[in-house]
Every structure is written in C-alpha cells, then in structure tokens.
Amino acid sequence: MLFKLVILLSLSYQCLGADKVRIAYAQVIATLAPQYITTVDNIYRNIGLEVEKTILPSARGIKYFEDRSVDALGVRIRGYELLNPDAVRIDVNVLNTLETRIWILKKNQESFSKLKSIDIVAVRGDIAPIVFEKKHNIKIDNFASTIGNALEMLKRERVKGILVSKEVLAYYPIKNELVPYGELVDIHSLHHFIHKSKIHLKEKLEAEFLRAKEKGLFDFTPRALKK
C-alpha cells in the first residue's frame, strides 16, 4: 500500500512539474518593455500554466533554449525557426515591423563611401543582424554583449557602424547622433517561440496571444531610458 502511495505521489509531482513553462527573455526586453513579460505571464496563466522566467543576455537566452534549459523564448524575429528547427513560432506577431539596418555617426556621414570599408558591430545573440549579414553578404566585424556596449563602441569610434533595429535604437539618447548607412534594410515581425516539445500548446497560445493583441495589450510604449 505504501509503495502504491509513493508511486501516486511521484506521478502527481511529475504532472505538476509539467504545468510549468520556463521562458527566457533578453535583457533588452526586460529593460525596454517589462509590460510584455507581464502580458505573457498572464497568457500562460490563462491556459492553466505557471511560468518560470529568467532574464539573460540575448546570446545566452538562445543557448539556454537550444540546450533545453528553457522551454520558450520571450520574443524573437520571424525567421528564427529557419535557423533552429526545434523552434516553433506562435503565429501572432507582437510587433508588426522591426526595421534593421546599419547606422553610423552623423559626423562621419560624408566620409564613408563603401560598405566594405565599414567596421560593424552587432549584439551577440541578436538574430536580425545574422539574417541581415547572410542576406546582404556583408561581414559583422565585432559582437558586443549588450546594445549599450555596442553603442559605446560606436560612440568611441572603435567601430564605424552598428547593425541594429530602429525600434531598439529609438530608446537610447545617442539615436539623435546617428543616421542610416546605405539603402540596405530588413523588415521583420516579432513573435513568441516555444520548443517543439511544447507544440501541443501552440493552438491555445495563439488564441490567447490573438486575444491579447486585439485588446491592445501589446500596444504599450517601451520604458524610456535615462541614459
């Protein structure tokens, strides 16, 4: 009898464990749009699941996802599933457009004439620059751990250009000192991703993400940065 009770308790514990989803968010999301994290928490709660969330540098978040240390990525660009076949995209975008391009300091605008002469920095773990690099046959020369570090490299002219989205750049004061370089640009939408092992949640999650979007819960203004 005692043995059967132990087995039942063990099974019950496993079932309870299955009701928790581990989600990795990039630090930039936690900084600029913490409301998004709250909204996603509520979405999972609405389908009867608990969330264990962790805030990580972008590259580490992807590594955790690929290593199965987490079950989902808070938000990534559409197309990440092409780089990682284990990633399942939730087909409701949380941001319609993300405009990625190369930016340079205004003061250097007239000095640069050829793309190949530009040393470029991007944020390690940011998927958009990798897609941009392959699509347009350019080379990213340096990677920084955060957008702040990348912008500091540009400001100190350790690099000549930064490859990043306009939407992220908009919340840093240095944006007023920058201009687009060249005509190359990629437009992406942003989506929540789950591991293929959680694909049984896809339909319910899409319904909840759509409901949240229709309520305008993704239409918040990102938190302004003080510096």
C-alpha positions in Angstrom: 0.0 0.0 0.0 2.8 2.4 0.9 4.6 1.6 -2.3 1.5 2.5 -4.4 1.2 5.7 -2.4 4.8 6.6 -3.3 4.1 5.9 -6.9 1.0 8.0 -7.0 2.8 10.9 -5.3 5.6 10.7 -7.8 3.2 10.8 -10.7 1.4 13.7 -9.2 4.7 15.6 -8.8 5.6 14.9 -12.4 2.2 16.2 -13.6 2.6 19.3 -11.5 6.1 19.9 -13.0 4.6 19.6 -16.5 2.4 22.6 -15.7 5.3 25.0 -15.6 6.9 26.6 -18.6 10.4 28.1 -18.4 10.8 31.2 -20.5 14.0 33.1 -21.3 13.8 36.9 -22.0 16.6 39.0 -23.4 17.7 41.8 -21.1 16.7 44.4 -23.7 13.1 43.3 -23.4 13.2 43.5 -19.6 14.7 47.0 -19.8 12.5 48.5 -22.6 9.3 46.5 -22.3 8.7 44.8 -19.0 5.0 45.1 -19.6 5.4 42.4 -22.3 6.7 40.0 -19.8 3.7 40.5 -17.6 1.3 40.1 -20.5 3.0 36.8 -21.5 2.8 35.6 -17.8 -0.9 36.2 -17.9 -1.3 34.4 -21.3 0.2 31.3 -19.9 -1.8 31.6 -16.7 -5.0 31.8 -18.8 -4.3 28.3 -20.2 -3.6 26.9 -16.8 0.2 27.0 -16.8 2.8 28.6 -14.4 5.8 30.5 -15.7 9.4 30.3 -14.5 11.1 33.3 -16.3 14.7 34.2 -16.5 16.4 37.4 -17.8 19.5 36.7 -19.8 21.9 38.3 -22.3 20.4 37.6 -25.8 23.0 35.0 -26.8 22.8 33.1 -23.5 19.0 33.0 -23.8 19.3 31.3 -27.2 21.8 28.9 -25.8 19.5 28.0 -22.9 16.7 27.4 -25.4 18.9 25.2 -27.6 20.2 23.3 -24.6 16.6 22.8 -23.3 17.3 24.7 -20.1 14.2 26.8 -21.0 11.1 25.9 -22.9 10.4 29.2 -24.7 11.9 32.4 -25.9 10.1 35.6 -24.9 10.3 37.2 -28.3 12.5 36.8 -31.4 12.2 37.8 -35.0 10.2 35.8 -37.5 12.6 33.5 -39.3 14.4 32.2 -36.2 12.6 28.9 -36.8 14.6 28.7 -40.1 17.9 28.8 -38.1 16.6 26.4 -35.3 14.2 23.6 -36.4 13.3 23.0 -32.8 11.8 26.4 -32.5 8.0 26.7 -33.0 6.7 30.2 -33.8 3.5 31.5 -32.3 1.8 32.9 -35.4 0.6 36.1 -33.8 3.1 38.9 -34.1 3.6 41.1 -31.1 5.2 43.8 -33.2 4.4 44.2 -36.8 7.6 45.6 -38.1 11.2 45.7 -36.8 13.5 47.7 -39.1 17.1 46.5 -39.1 19.8 48.4 -40.8 23.3 49.8 -40.4 23.7 53.1 -38.5 26.7 55.5 -38.4 27.5 58.7 -36.6 26.2 61.8 -38.5 29.6 63.4 -38.4 31.0 60.6 -40.5 28.2 60.5 -43.0 30.1 62.1 -45.8 33.3 60.3 -45.1 32.1 56.7 -45.8 31.5 55.8 -49.4 31.8 52.0 -49.5 30.2 49.4 -47.3 33.3 47.2 -47.2 35.2 49.9 -45.5 32.9 50.0 -42.5 33.7 48.0 -39.4 30.3 46.9 -38.0 29.3 45.8 -34.5 26.1 43.9 -33.6 24.7 42.5 -30.3 25.7 38.9 -29.8 22.6 36.7 -29.8 20.5 39.1 -31.8 19.1 37.1 -34.8 18.3 40.1 -37.0 21.9 41.1 -37.8 22.8 37.4 -38.6 20.0 37.2 -41.1 21.0 40.7 -42.4 24.6 39.5 -42.8 23.7 36.4 -44.8 21.1 38.1 -46.9 23.2 41.1 -47.9 26.6 39.3 -48.0 28.3 41.7 -45.5 30.6 41.0 -42.6 29.9 41.8 -39.0 33.3 42.5 -37.5 32.5 42.7 -33.8 29.9 41.5 -31.4 29.0 43.2 -28.1 27.3 41.5 -25.1 24.6 44.3 -24.9 23.2 47.1 -27.0 24.7 49.6 -24.5 28.2 48.2 -25.0 27.7 48.2 -28.8 26.7 51.8 -28.8 29.6 52.8 -26.6 32.0 51.2 -29.1 30.4 53.2 -31.8 30.5 56.4 -29.8 34.2 55.9 -29.1 34.7 55.1 -32.8 36.2 51.7 -32.1 33.8 50.7 -34.9 32.2 52.7 -37.7 28.8 51.3 -37.8 26.2 49.4 -35.7 23.7 46.9 -37.1 20.6 47.1 -35.0 16.8 47.7 -35.3 15.5 51.3 -35.3 12.9 50.3 -32.7 15.5 49.4 -30.1 17.8 52.3 -31.1 14.9 54.7 -30.6 15.2 54.4 -26.8 18.8 55.5 -26.5 19.8 59.2 -26.5 22.6 58.6 -29.0 19.9 58.0 -31.6 19.9 61.7 -32.4 23.6 61.4 -33.4 23.0 58.6 -35.9 21.9 58.2 -39.5 21.2 55.2 -41.6 24.1 54.0 -43.8 23.2 52.9 -47.3 19.9 51.6 -48.5 20.1 48.1 -47.1 17.2 47.3 -44.7 15.4 44.2 -43.4 11.8 44.3 -42.1 10.8 41.6 -39.6 7.9 40.9 -37.3 8.4 39.7 -33.7 7.0 36.5 -32.2 7.0 34.3 -29.1 8.7 30.9 -29.6 8.2 27.6 -27.9 10.3 24.4 -28.1 8.8 21.7 -30.4 8.4 19.5 -27.3 5.7 22.1 -26.3 4.0 22.1 -29.6 0.8 20.8 -28.0 0.4 24.3 -26.5 0.6 26.1 -29.8 -3.1 26.4 -30.6 -4.1 27.6 -27.2 -1.2 30.1 -27.0 -2.1 31.5 -30.4 -5.7 32.0 -29.3 -4.5 33.8 -26.2 -1.9 35.9 -28.0 -4.5 37.0 -30.5 -6.9 37.9 -27.7 -4.2 39.9 -26.0 -3.4 41.7 -29.3 -7.0 42.5 -30.0 -7.2 44.1 -26.5 -4.2 46.3 -27.3 -2.0 44.7 -24.7 1.0 44.8 -27.0 0.4 48.4 -27.8 2.4 49.8 -24.9 5.1 52.4 -25.0 8.5 51.0 -24.1 10.1 52.3 -21.0 12.3 55.3 -21.7 15.9 55.1 -20.8 17.6 57.8 -18.6 21.0 57.4 -20.2 
